[in-house]
Amino acid sequence: MYPFFRLGKEIFKFRNAPTITVGEDHVSHHICWPWDLDFWFELNNGRTLSLYDLGRIPLATRMGLIGTLKRENWGLTIAGSSVRYRRRVRAFQRVEMRSRMTTWDDRFIYLEQSMWRNGECTSHALFRAAITDKNGIVNLARVKEAMQIETERPEMPSWIAEWIAAEGNRPWPPMQEAS
């Protein structure tokens, strides 16, 4: 089940937190509960993606994006992701989550998130998010205008540009074997 109560707690906890901007980290702390575990008694990889929402939504709130989405009747969707898992997280262990908007292009926002335990990164994720309306993806120039952002787009890190290029070469729809 989706962690609605935990998300509500995070939204409430950071409701009056200072505004942040592109490149600044939103830092939150979480516990790996027994219902987050897989058969090997470690944080489930699918649950990790859900837990990253607990950092991403308050980040978007602190940046003013959630208010803009509500005002403009827009949505926010994840359009791609890539995750590296490097260290196990076991039941009742605490992790620090760091979430930041790294950059954007004409269509997508690129967000980095990571979980840390005892000074070591347990996982790192890159998310490509899109703002949507009834007609599809909203151009980011329009989003910037609605949010009254005058900041220039930060230079895109080469590893993100390379990921975008690799995704562009990936066949879609995926090939299926004939039945």
N, C-alpha and C positions, 0 to 999 in steps of 0.2 A: 504494500500500500504506500502511496505517496506520503511523504512526511509533512502533511499540512500543518499539524500543530507546531512542529519545529520551525517551519517557515514563518508561521504567525508570530512565534516567539522572537525570531530574528528581526522581522519587520518592526515589531513593537520595541525591541531593544534599541534599534538604531533609528527610530523615528525622529529623534532630535539631534542626530549626529551631524557634525559639520559637513558642508558640501565638499565634494571632491571632484576632480577633473581628470581628463585623459592622462594616463600614466601614473596616477596615484593609486596606492593600494587601499582596498577595503579589507580590514583584517577582522576575522571572526574565529571563534573557538568552538569546537564540537567534540562530542563523545561518540565513540563507536558502541552502539547498543547491541545487545544480543540479536535483535531482529534485523540488524544490518549485516549479519554474518552469512557466509556461504557454508558449504559442506566441510570446508577445511578450517572453519572457525576463524576466518579473517574477513575483513571488509569486502563485501561482494562488489565485483566490478560494475555491475549495473546500478547498485545502490550508490556507489561513488559518484556516478553521473547525477543521480537525484540529489545527493548531498551538495554537489557543486551549485545547485539552484539556491541553496541556503546562503551562499555568498553572492551569487550573481544578481538576485532580485534586490537585496539591500544596496548593492553597488549601484544598480540602475536607479533606485530611489534616491540615493545620495547625490547622484549626478543630475537629477531632475528629469530623467527619461520617463519614469513611471507616470509622473504628473502630466507630461506631454502626451503620453500614450492615451491616458484617460481623456484629456481635453480634446484631442484630435480624433478620438475613437479608433485608434490604431492598435495593432497587436504586436507582439514580440515573439519570434520563433527562432529556434536553433536550426540552421541550415547546413551544418556540418560540424564535425568535431574530430579531434585526434588526441588520444590520451596515452601517456607513458605511465606505467606502474613500476615502481622501483623498490619499495619497501612495504612489508606487510603492516597492516593495522589490525590489531586484535581487539577482542571485546574489552570494553571499559577504558581503552586507551584514548587519550585526548589528542586532538590534532589542531594545529593552527591552520586556517585557510586564508590564503591571500588571493584577492580577486582584483583585476584591473582591466580597463579598456585600453588596449594597446594602440590601435589605429583603426582606420576605416578606408573603404573605397567608395565608389558610386552606389553600390548596392548593399554592402555588408559592413557590419561592425565586427572587429576581431578582439576577442577577450581571452586573456590568459588567467588561469586559475591553478593554484597548487596547494597541496596539503603538506604540512611539515610536522614532524615529531622528533623531539630531542635534537633539533638542529639539522635533521636530514629530511630531504624531500621524499615523501612517500609516493606522490603522483603529481603529474603536471598535465594540464589540459589546455588545448587551444580550441576555442569555439568560434564559429562564424554565425553571427546572428543577423536576422533581417527584421526590419520594421514593416508591417503589412497593413493594408487596408482592404476594402472590398474588391479592389482591382488588382491586388497582388502586392509586390514589393514596392515600398515607398523609396524614392530616390533620397539618398542621404543629404543632399543639398537642401531638400525640403525639410528634413528632420532638423538639420542645423538651424535653419531659419525659424522653425517653430520653437526651438529651444533657445533661440537668441544666442547661439554660439558663434563667436567670431574667430575662434582658434583655427589656425591652419592644421591640416591633417599632419600628424607626426609621420616622420619617415618610416616606411614599412620595413621592419627587420627582414633581412634576407631569408631567414629560415621560414618566415610566414609567407613571403612572396613565392618561395620554392614550393611550399605546401599548396598554395593556391594553384600554381602551375601544374603540379602533380594531379590535383583534383580535376583540373580542366582537361587532362589527358585520360582520365578514368572514363570508361564507357558508361553512358546512361541512355536508356535504361540498361541494367546489367544483362549480359548475355545469359540465355537460358538454354539448357539442353533440350532437344526435341524429345517429346514423350513417345 
